[in-house]
């Protein structure tokens, strides 16, 4: 739960410090940390966000949406998540879903040990972060990309 709180706090402070204009799109790309596996937050207010995988997940994105609404910030929040995965999974399997529209802001969360095959080695995370950022900038050159870690 401490990890979830830390992730959530980081996202809220980082993204909410930026002014949101009407219907600013925000995409969360991540894994079970992003959707708060094992907690009630996983399905919290899932109807307030758009789950691009149609799994009915709310998680940290829905918590963010709730707080943003309370602060008067107008975000249109989406999520694309897969438990136990890093950004490499999303690059290999989900670009078709992620690339359906340009995004204003994107919060990405990598694998908790950096690399599932070689724990503590940041090479895959560094490479996939650059690749995903390039892809997102191809959709919108002005996209703001944030990377969170646990």
Residue, then its C-alpha position, 0 to 999 in steps of 0.5 A: x500500500x505504501x508503494x501505491x501511495x508513493x506512486x499516486x502522490x508522485x503522479x498527482x504532484x507532477x501532473x496536477x502542477x501543470x494547468x489542464x485545459x478543457x479535455x486535456x487527455x491523460x494516458x496511464x501506461x503501466x502494470x499492476x502498480x498502476x491499477x493497484x492490484x490487490x486493493x479496492x482501488x483497482x475497480x474504484x470509479x472505473x466508470x470515470x476513466x476509459x480503460x483501453x483494454x475494457x477490463x473495468x479497471x479504475x486504479x490510480x488513474x481513477x484516483x487521479x481523475x477524482x482528485x483532479x475533478x475536485x481541484x477543478x482540473x479537466x482531464x479526460x483520463x485513459x489507461x492501458x495496463x497489463x499486470x506483470x509487464x514493463x514498457x517492452x510489453x506495451x511496445x510489442x503488443x499495445x501500440x495499436x491501442x495506444x496509437x488510436x489518438x494523440x495524447x496531451x500527457x502520458x504517465x508511464x510506469x515500468x517494471x518494478x525490478x527494471x527488467x524481468x529477465x535481468x533484475x536491476x538492469x535499467x537498460x531495457x527501461x531506458x530503451x523502451x522509455x525512449x521508444x515509447x516517447x518517440x512513438x507518442x511524440x509521433x502522435x503529438x509532438x507536444x506530448x508531455x511524458x512522465x515516467x514513474x517508478x516503484 
